[in-house]
Amino acid sequence: MNLPAYLKSLGYIEIPFTLTRVNHIVIRGKVNREDVVLIVDTGASRTCIAESCADRLGLTSGTVEPVAASLALPKKTKASSKLESLDIGSLHMTDFETWIVDFSYINMLVEMKGEELCDGVLGTDILTRKSALIDYKGRNLYLKVA
């Protein structure tokens, strides 16, 4: 059986990913029509955007709150925000709630390994809503849109 064809028949789209040297699944997308690099993070409860690129993406910060638990976020705070648009492959979402967080520590580690800096993470809020499947061998993320 052909996995991509079968998943397409079920209403999934295929998004190619790169597996980095530090084993991050990285996809490309657009936030508010600007190119972004996102780490697919099945352990992140929400999709987050790095505060270092919030201005470039035209994001405004809402309420700042403490982060319940995170080993990767030095500031231990998040600010709510809303994405005008989020595009991943042919998936198009509008008025999507997100968090703006400090990714400096993550990007420092990524940069030390010679990898491309990330603009945020694609979290389980989208992964579960879109019934995500990860094909490591084929290097594709599948999201159900139909």
N, C-alpha and C positions, 0 to 999 in steps of 0.2 A: 504494500500500500504506500502511496505517495503522501507523506504527512502534510506538506504545504497545500496540495490540492484538496485533501480532505478537510483541513481546517478552513480553507477558503470557502468550501461548500457549506460550512457551518456559520459563515459570516465573520470570520476572522480576517484581519489584515496582518501583513508580515512587515516587521520593522527590523532591518539588519542592525546588529550590534557589534561592537568591538569588545573583546575581552582584554583588559590591560594587563601589564606585568604584575600588578598588585591585585589581580582578579576582580576588578570592577567591571560590571557590564555597563558599557557606555553607549548611549544613543544620541542622535542629533534630532533637534526639533526646532520649533519657533515659539517664542513667547512674545506676544504683541508685535508680531511680524519681524522680530529680530532673531537671528540664529542663536541657538543655545546648545550646550553640551550638558547632558544629564546623566547621572549615574542611576541605574535601576537599583533600587534599594528595597528589597522585600521586608526589611526590618524597620523601615521608616513608616511611621503611622500616617504621615502627611507628605504630600509633595511640597518641597521647599525650594526657595530661590536664595542664592548667595547674596548677602547684603552688598557685596562689592560690585555687583552688576545691576542692582535695583534701579539706579538712575538711568543706566543705558536702556533698560527695559521699560522705563516710564512708570515704575511702581511707586506708590505712596504707602508709607507705613501707617498702620492703624494702631490699635492698642498693643503695648509691649507687655509681655507676660513672662514669668519664669518658665523654663523648660523643666518638665517633670523629672526626666532622667536622660542623660546623654553623656557618653564618654568622649564624643568628638567635638562638642561645641564649647569653646573656651568661655564665651560670654554667658552661657546658661540662660539666655533670653531669646525670645522670638517676637516678631511683630506680625500681626495679621495684615494681609493685603489681598487684593483681588486682581487676577490676570484678566485682561480684556479678552485675550485669546491664547489658546495653547494648541499647537499643532504638532502631532507626532505621526509621521507617515500621512495617510489620508484621514486620520482621526482629527476632528476639529471640535474643540470645546470652547465655550465662551463663558464669561463671568464666573471664572473658576477661583474659589478661595484657596489661598496658599499662605505659607509662612515665609517671612524673610528672616534668615538666620546667618550667623557668622560662620563662614566656611573656610576661614583663614588656615586653621589647623589641618583640615582635610586637604586643601590645595597645597599647603606646604609639603605634606607627605607625598602627594601626587607629583609635585614638581621635582622633589628629590629623586624620584624614580624615573624622571624624564618623560612623564606623561603629560597630556594636555590638561590644563586647568578645567575644573567643572563649574558650571553656572548654577547647579542645583541638583536635586534628586527627584526622581519619579518614584513616589511612595505607594504604599498599599491602598491609599484612598482611591487611586485610579486603577492600580493593578487588580484589586478585587472587583471593582465596579465593571471592569472590562474583561473579567475572567481570563487574566493573563496566563500565558503558557510560555515557558522559556525552553528553547531548543539549543542546548549548549553545542552539540555537534554541528548543527547547521548554522549556528551563530545568528539566530533570529528570535525576536520577541514577537509573540502573537497576541493581539488584542481583539476582542470581539466587539464589532461595531454594529452588526445587524441584529 
